[in-house]
């Protein structure tokens, strides 16, 4: 991402939730960085001009949960197609979990993945390394080597830890060296169902996942954090009880952050309808009280980030009976629209709605992203030119075949939700390179 083209973004509304900036102006980009915000400097001659009249010019999005199905889990070209989809959604940085094939537990695999992503110049890629070898929950990986290769944290992905002694040792090691452990709280014994426990799952005859599967794991994680001092990021909370536990832990001062997916933020178990496999997700969709608590927790800062939880799933994996369908949905192109939709429906300030997909996720990543920490997720003179230009007046219906992702299954497809998505990305810049023009 070393393009040094001089670019002028003219006539937009500059919005930076980190600084509170919200004003009309131009953006001059040179050498991959933001040269000037507001008025173009004298003598600046752009090689390319992007018309942003009527548009918002804002920081590029940072998505903390996106699977790319590479290495090894998809067909040809998944990395390229999914990074194109990210750019089309205004996402300029994303974090991918380690549950690839092979698992990201070796430095060489991490370096190869990052190298291939850099060559595509469409989105910054930050891998999570496996916490244990092959995600088996037995032997710890070489975290120092994986960090040197480019990992920003360590995770078990969707594989619940069975041995709390191993988890304790992992947190002790991570605390010693300042690494962050990313965990989705789920009890191994209680988390095997395909829908959230409740009246809907009972009526449909689907095996249930109780809220206790999340809260029991959360209690364990919090106790081990108290004992070790480790920093933990909780991935994709799904319950009201989980939100309250996080709120209490933050009030206590534990070094904890948490996120929620766009699916849990907008949908409930009633959306499963008559066994709609597009609604087969992990974590499962819960009841309205849970959704309402997640929305409130994201608004008040208890939850730090909104994530796409992108997982491109093919027809052979999705067109199956509900319990047999592969969980997951394509979502990179929907992250920003779903953030704006939440803000409109709940009257959340625009600054907060954009913060949870820009500088909020950057704060979660912290020093793991090096010098990028100072300016990623922000519009900052001298900072990296990761920029999204959005037309806020455009509304569009989600037509799966029009999505750039190879995954065409989403619960937000127009035929299921019947709703319009607010905002259309007009352009995305990554390190001053135009990665997408809509």
C-alpha positions as CSV (number, residue, x, y, z in Angstrom):
1,X,0.0,0.0,0.0
2,X,2.7,2.5,-1.0
3,X,0.8,4.5,-3.7
4,X,2.0,8.1,-3.4
5,X,-0.7,9.5,-5.7
6,X,-2.0,13.0,-4.7
7,X,-5.7,12.9,-4.2
8,X,-8.2,15.6,-3.4
9,X,-11.5,14.8,-1.8
10,X,-13.6,17.8,-2.5
11,X,-16.7,19.3,-0.9
12,X,-17.6,16.7,1.7
13,X,-18.8,16.9,5.3
14,X,-15.8,15.9,7.4
15,X,-16.8,13.7,10.4
16,X,-14.3,12.4,12.9
17,X,-16.0,10.9,16.0
18,X,-12.7,10.7,17.9
19,X,-12.1,14.4,17.8
20,X,-15.6,15.6,17.5
21,X,-14.9,17.2,14.1
22,X,-18.0,17.8,12.0
23,X,-17.6,20.5,9.4
24,X,-17.6,21.0,5.7
25,X,-14.2,20.9,3.9
26,X,-11.8,19.2,1.6
27,X,-9.2,16.5,2.2
28,X,-5.8,16.6,0.6
29,X,-4.0,13.2,0.5
30,X,-0.3,12.7,-0.4
31,X,2.2,10.0,0.3
32,X,-0.5,7.7,1.8
33,X,-1.3,10.3,4.5
34,X,-3.7,13.1,5.1
35,X,-1.9,16.3,4.2
36,X,-4.6,18.7,5.1
37,X,-8.2,18.8,6.4
38,X,-10.5,21.7,5.6
39,X,-8.7,24.0,3.1
40,X,-6.4,22.6,0.5
41,X,-2.9,23.9,0.9
42,X,-1.5,26.4,-1.6
43,X,0.4,24.6,-4.4
44,X,-1.3,21.3,-3.9
45,X,-2.0,19.9,-7.4
46,X,-4.0,16.6,-7.2
47,X,-3.5,13.8,-9.7
48,X,-7.1,12.6,-8.9
49,X,-10.1,14.4,-7.5
50,X,-13.1,12.7,-5.8
51,X,-16.3,14.7,-5.6
52,X,-17.8,14.4,-2.1
53,X,-20.5,17.0,-2.3
54,X,-23.5,15.7,-0.3
55,X,-21.3,13.0,1.2
56,X,-19.7,12.3,4.6
57,X,-15.9,12.0,4.6
58,X,-15.1,9.8,7.6
59,X,-12.4,7.4,8.9
60,X,-12.3,4.0,7.3
61,X,-14.1,1.3,9.3
62,X,-12.2,-1.2,11.5
63,X,-14.0,-4.6,11.7
64,X,-12.9,-6.8,14.6
65,X,-14.4,-10.1,13.3
66,X,-14.3,-11.2,9.7
67,X,-13.5,-14.6,8.3
68,X,-11.9,-14.7,4.9
69,X,-11.9,-18.5,4.4
70,X,-8.2,-18.4,3.6
71,X,-6.0,-20.3,4.0
72,X,-7.7,-23.5,3.0
73,X,-11.4,-23.2,3.8
74,X,-12.9,-21.9,0.5
75,X,-12.5,-22.0,-3.2
76,X,-10.2,-19.9,-5.4
77,X,-10.0,-16.2,-4.8
78,X,-11.7,-15.9,-1.5
79,X,-9.1,-13.5,-0.1
80,X,-9.4,-11.2,-3.1
81,X,-13.2,-11.2,-3.2
82,X,-13.6,-10.7,0.6
83,X,-11.2,-7.8,0.7
84,X,-13.0,-6.3,-2.3
85,X,-16.2,-6.6,-0.3
86,X,-14.5,-5.0,2.7
87,X,-13.5,-2.0,0.6
88,X,-17.0,-1.7,-0.9
89,X,-18.3,-1.5,2.7
90,X,-15.9,1.2,3.7
91,X,-13.8,-1.2,5.8
92,X,-10.1,-0.4,5.7
93,X,-8.9,-2.7,8.5
94,X,-10.1,-6.0,9.6
95,X,-9.2,-8.7,12.1
96,X,-9.5,-12.4,11.1
97,X,-9.8,-15.3,13.6
98,X,-7.3,-18.1,13.6
99,X,-9.7,-21.0,12.7
100,X,-8.5,-21.4,9.2
101,X,-7.2,-24.6,7.6
102,X,-4.5,-24.9,8.6
103,X,-5.0,-23.1,11.9
104,X,-3.0,-19.9,12.3
105,X,-0.6,-21.3,14.9
106,X,2.6,-21.0,12.9
107,X,4.4,-17.8,12.1
108,X,4.9,-18.8,8.5
109,X,1.2,-19.1,7.9
110,X,0.6,-15.7,9.4
111,X,3.3,-14.0,7.3
112,X,2.0,-15.6,4.1
113,X,-1.5,-14.4,4.8
114,X,-0.4,-10.9,5.5
115,X,1.8,-10.8,2.5
116,X,-1.0,-11.9,0.2
117,X,-3.3,-9.2,1.7
118,X,-0.7,-6.5,1.2
119,X,-0.3,-7.3,-2.5
120,X,-4.0,-6.8,-3.0
121,X,-3.9,-3.3,-1.4
122,X,-7.6,-3.3,-0.6
123,X,-7.7,-3.6,3.2
124,X,-5.3,-3.9,6.1
125,X,-5.4,-7.4,7.6
126,X,-4.7,-8.1,11.2
127,X,-4.7,-11.8,12.1
128,X,-5.4,-13.3,15.5
129,X,-3.1,-16.2,16.4
130,X,-4.3,-19.4,17.8
131,X,-4.1,-19.5,21.6
132,X,-3.4,-23.2,21.6
133,X,-2.0,-25.6,19.0
134,X,-4.6,-26.6,16.5
135,X,-7.1,-24.9,18.8
136,X,-7.2,-28.1,20.8
137,X,-7.0,-26.4,24.1
138,X,-4.0,-28.4,25.3
139,X,-0.6,-26.8,24.5
140,X,0.0,-23.1,24.2
141,X,1.3,-21.7,21.0
142,X,4.5,-19.7,20.7
143,X,2.8,-16.3,21.3
144,X,6.0,-14.3,21.0
145,X,6.8,-15.7,17.5
146,X,3.3,-15.2,16.3
147,X,3.3,-11.6,17.5
148,X,6.5,-11.0,15.6
149,X,4.8,-12.5,12.5
150,X,2.0,-9.9,12.8
151,X,-0.7,-11.3,15.2
152,X,-2.5,-8.7,17.2
153,X,-3.9,-11.1,19.8
154,X,-4.7,-14.7,20.5
155,X,-8.0,-16.6,20.3
156,X,-9.7,-19.9,20.4
157,X,-12.2,-18.7,17.8
158,X,-15.3,-20.8,18.2
159,X,-13.6,-23.6,20.1
160,X,-14.5,-23.4,23.8
161,X,-11.8,-24.1,26.2
162,X,-12.3,-27.3,28.2
163,X,-9.5,-27.0,30.6
164,X,-9.4,-23.9,32.9
165,X,-5.9,-24.6,33.9
166,X,-4.7,-24.2,30.3
167,X,-6.8,-21.0,30.1
168,X,-5.2,-19.7,33.3
169,X,-1.7,-20.4,32.0
170,X,-2.5,-18.7,28.7
171,X,-3.8,-15.6,30.5
172,X,-0.7,-15.6,32.8
173,X,1.6,-15.7,29.8
174,X,-0.3,-13.1,27.9
175,X,-0.3,-10.8,31.0
176,X,3.4,-11.1,31.3
177,X,4.1,-9.9,27.8
178,X,1.2,-7.5,27.3
179,X,-0.8,-9.6,24.8
180,X,-4.6,-9.5,24.6
181,X,-6.6,-12.7,24.6
182,X,-9.8,-12.7,22.5
183,X,-12.4,-15.0,23.8
184,X,-16.0,-15.7,22.9
185,X,-17.6,-16.7,26.2
186,X,-19.2,-20.1,25.8
187,X,-19.3,-23.1,28.1
188,X,-18.1,-26.2,26.3
189,X,-20.8,-28.4,27.8
190,X,-23.8,-26.1,27.3
191,X,-22.9,-24.5,23.9
192,X,-23.8,-27.3,21.5
193,X,-27.3,-26.3,20.4
194,X,-28.3,-24.6,17.2
195,X,-30.7,-21.9,18.5
196,X,-31.2,-19.9,21.7
197,X,-33.0,-21.7,24.4
198,X,-36.6,-20.4,24.7
199,X,-40.1,-20.7,23.4
200,X,-39.1,-20.5,19.7
201,X,-36.5,-23.2,19.9
202,X,-38.9,-25.4,21.8
203,X,-41.7,-24.9,19.3
204,X,-39.4,-25.6,16.4
205,X,-37.8,-28.7,18.1
206,X,-34.3,-27.2,17.9
207,X,-31.6,-27.9,20.4
208,X,-31.1,-24.8,22.6
209,X,-28.1,-22.8,23.9
210,X,-29.0,-21.3,27.2
211,X,-27.9,-17.9,28.4
212,X,-25.9,-19.7,31.1
213,X,-23.6,-21.0,28.3
214,X,-22.4,-17.4,28.0
215,X,-22.6,-16.3,31.7
216,X,-20.8,-19.4,33.2
217,X,-17.9,-18.8,30.8
218,X,-17.9,-15.1,31.5
219,X,-17.7,-15.7,35.3
220,X,-14.7,-18.0,34.7
221,X,-13.0,-15.5,32.4
222,X,-13.5,-12.7,34.9
223,X,-12.2,-14.7,37.8
224,X,-9.1,-15.6,35.9
225,X,-8.6,-12.0,34.8
226,X,-8.7,-11.0,38.5
227,X,-6.1,-13.7,39.3
228,X,-3.7,-13.0,36.4
229,X,-4.2,-9.3,35.4
230,X,-4.6,-10.3,31.8
231,X,-6.3,-8.1,29.2
232,X,-9.2,-9.8,27.5
233,X,-11.5,-8.8,24.6
234,X,-14.9,-10.5,24.7
235,X,-16.1,-11.4,21.2
236,X,-19.8,-11.2,20.1
237,X,-21.8,-11.1,23.3
238,X,-25.3,-12.2,22.9
239,X,-27.2,-11.8,26.1
240,X,-28.6,-9.2,28.5
241,X,-27.0,-11.0,31.4
242,X,-23.6,-11.0,29.6
243,X,-23.9,-7.2,29.1
244,X,-24.6,-6.7,32.8
245,X,-21.6,-8.8,33.8
246,X,-19.3,-6.8,31.5
247,X,-20.8,-3.5,32.9
248,X,-19.9,-4.6,36.4
249,X,-16.5,-5.8,35.5
250,X,-15.6,-2.5,33.8
251,X,-16.9,-0.6,36.9
252,X,-14.5,-2.8,38.9
253,X,-11.6,-1.7,36.6
254,X,-10.8,-5.0,34.9
255,X,-8.9,-4.5,31.6
256,X,-11.9,-5.7,29.5
257,X,-13.4,-4.8,26.2
258,X,-16.3,-6.4,24.3
259,X,-18.1,-6.3,21.0
260,X,-21.4,-7.4,19.5
261,X,-22.3,-8.4,16.0
262,X,-24.7,-6.6,13.6
263,X,-26.9,-9.8,13.7
264,X,-27.4,-9.8,17.4
265,X,-27.9,-6.1,17.4
266,X,-30.8,-6.2,14.9
267,X,-32.4,-9.7,15.0
268,X,-34.0,-12.0,17.5
269,X,-34.9,-15.7,17.5
270,X,-38.3,-14.9,16.1
271,X,-36.6,-14.1,12.8
272,X,-35.7,-17.8,12.4
273,X,-39.3,-18.0,11.0
274,X,-39.9,-21.5,9.6
275,X,-36.4,-22.9,9.8
276,X,-34.7,-20.2,7.7
277,X,-31.1,-21.3,7.4
278,X,-29.9,-17.8,6.7
279,X,-30.7,-17.2,10.4
280,X,-28.4,-20.0,11.5
281,X,-25.7,-18.0,13.2
282,X,-23.1,-18.3,16.0
283,X,-23.8,-17.1,18.6
284,X,-27.5,-17.9,18.1
285,X,-30.1,-15.1,17.9
286,X,-31.7,-14.5,21.3
287,X,-34.8,-12.9,22.6
288,X,-35.9,-9.3,22.3
289,X,-34.8,-8.4,25.8
290,X,-31.3,-9.6,25.0
291,X,-31.2,-7.5,21.8
292,X,-32.5,-4.5,23.6
293,X,-29.8,-4.8,26.3
294,X,-27.1,-5.2,23.6
295,X,-28.3,-2.1,21.8
296,X,-28.3,-0.1,25.1
297,X,-24.9,-1.5,26.1
298,X,-23.4,-0.5,22.7
299,X,-24.9,3.0,23.1
300,X,-23.7,3.6,26.6
301,X,-20.1,2.3,26.1
302,X,-20.4,-1.0,28.0
303,X,-19.7,-2.6,24.6
304,X,-16.8,-1.1,22.7
305,X,-17.3,-2.1,19.1
306,X,-19.8,-3.3,16.5
307,X,-18.5,-6.1,14.2
308,X,-19.8,-7.7,11.0
309,X,-19.0,-11.3,12.1
310,X,-18.5,-11.9,8.4
311,X,-18.5,-15.5,7.3
312,X,-19.0,-16.3,3.6
313,X,-21.0,-19.5,3.3
314,X,-21.6,-21.4,0.1
315,X,-24.9,-22.8,-1.2
316,X,-23.9,-26.4,-0.4
317,X,-23.3,-25.5,3.2
318,X,-26.4,-23.3,3.7
319,X,-29.2,-25.0,1.7
320,X,-29.7,-27.7,4.3
321,X,-32.1,-28.3,7.2
322,X,-31.6,-25.6,9.8
323,X,-29.7,-27.7,12.3
324,X,-27.3,-29.0,9.6
325,X,-26.7,-25.7,7.9
326,X,-23.3,-24.1,8.4
327,X,-23.6,-21.1,10.7
328,X,-22.6,-17.7,9.3
329,X,-23.5,-14.9,7.0
330,X,-21.8,-12.4,4.6
331,X,-21.7,-9.0,6.3
332,X,-18.7,-6.9,5.5
333,X,-20.7,-4.7,3.0
334,X,-23.4,-4.3,5.6
335,X,-21.5,-3.2,8.7
336,X,-21.7,0.6,8.2
337,X,-25.4,0.5,7.1
338,X,-26.4,-1.6,10.1
339,X,-24.6,0.9,12.4
340,X,-26.5,3.8,10.9
341,X,-29.8,1.8,11.0
342,X,-29.3,1.2,14.7
343,X,-28.5,4.9,15.3
344,X,-31.7,6.0,13.5
345,X,-34.0,3.5,15.2
346,X,-32.6,4.1,18.7
347,X,-31.8,7.8,18.2
348,X,-28.1,7.2,19.0
349,X,-25.9,10.2,18.3
350,X,-24.1,9.9,15.0
351,X,-20.7,10.3,16.7
352,X,-21.4,7.2,18.8
353,X,-22.7,5.2,15.8
354,X,-19.5,5.9,13.9
355,X,-17.2,5.5,16.9
356,X,-18.1,1.8,17.4
357,X,-16.9,1.0,13.9
358,X,-13.9,3.4,13.7
359,X,-11.8,4.5,16.7
360,X,-13.6,2.2,19.2
361,X,-12.2,-0.9,17.5
362,X,-8.8,0.8,17.3
363,X,-8.8,1.3,21.0
364,X,-9.5,-2.5,21.4
365,X,-6.5,-3.3,19.2
366,X,-4.3,-0.8,21.1
367,X,-0.5,-1.0,20.7
368,X,-0.8,-4.3,18.9
369,X,-1.1,-2.3,15.6
370,X,2.0,-0.2,16.3
371,X,2.2,3.3,14.9
372,X,-1.2,2.9,13.3
373,X,-2.7,3.2,16.7
374,X,-2.2,6.9,16.7
375,X,-4.3,7.6,13.6
376,X,-6.3,4.6,12.4
377,X,-10.0,5.1,12.8
378,X,-9.5,8.9,12.8
379,X,-9.3,11.8,10.4
380,X,-6.0,13.3,11.4
381,X,-3.6,15.6,9.6
382,X,-0.4,13.7,9.2
383,X,-2.3,10.5,9.9
384,X,-2.8,7.5,7.7
385,X,-5.2,8.1,4.8
386,X,-7.7,5.3,5.5
387,X,-10.9,7.1,4.5
388,X,-14.5,6.3,3.7
389,X,-16.7,8.6,1.6
390,X,-20.4,7.8,2.2
391,X,-23.6,9.1,0.6
392,X,-25.9,9.2,3.6
393,X,-29.0,9.9,1.5
394,X,-28.7,6.7,-0.6
395,X,-30.8,3.8,0.6
396,X,-30.5,0.3,-0.9
397,X,-32.1,-3.1,-0.6
398,X,-29.7,-6.0,0.1
399,X,-29.8,-8.1,-3.0
400,X,-27.4,-11.1,-2.3
401,X,-26.3,-11.5,-5.9
402,X,-25.2,-7.9,-6.0
403,X,-22.8,-8.3,-3.1
404,X,-19.1,-8.6,-3.9
405,X,-18.5,-11.3,-1.3
406,X,-18.5,-14.9,-2.5
407,X,-20.9,-15.5,0.3
408,X,-24.4,-14.6,-0.8
409,X,-26.3,-15.5,2.4
410,X,-27.4,-12.8,4.8
411,X,-30.3,-12.5,7.2
412,X,-30.7,-8.9,5.9
413,X,-31.5,-9.9,2.4
414,X,-34.5,-7.9,1.2
415,X,-36.7,-11.0,0.8
416,X,-36.3,-11.7,4.5
417,X,-36.2,-8.3,6.1
418,X,-38.0,-6.2,3.6
419,X,-36.0,-3.2,4.8
420,X,-33.7,-0.6,3.2
421,X,-30.1,-0.1,4.3
422,X,-29.1,3.5,4.8
423,X,-25.9,4.9,3.3
424,X,-23.9,3.9,0.3
425,X,-20.1,3.9,0.2
426,X,-18.9,6.0,-2.7
427,X,-15.2,5.6,-2.2
428,X,-12.7,3.9,0.1
429,X,-9.0,4.8,0.4
430,X,-6.5,2.6,2.1
431,X,-3.2,4.3,2.9
432,X,-4.0,6.8,0.2
433,X,-4.8,4.2,-2.4
434,X,-8.3,4.2,-3.9
435,X,-9.5,0.7,-3.1
436,X,-13.1,1.2,-4.1
437,X,-15.2,3.6,-6.1
438,X,-19.0,3.0,-6.1
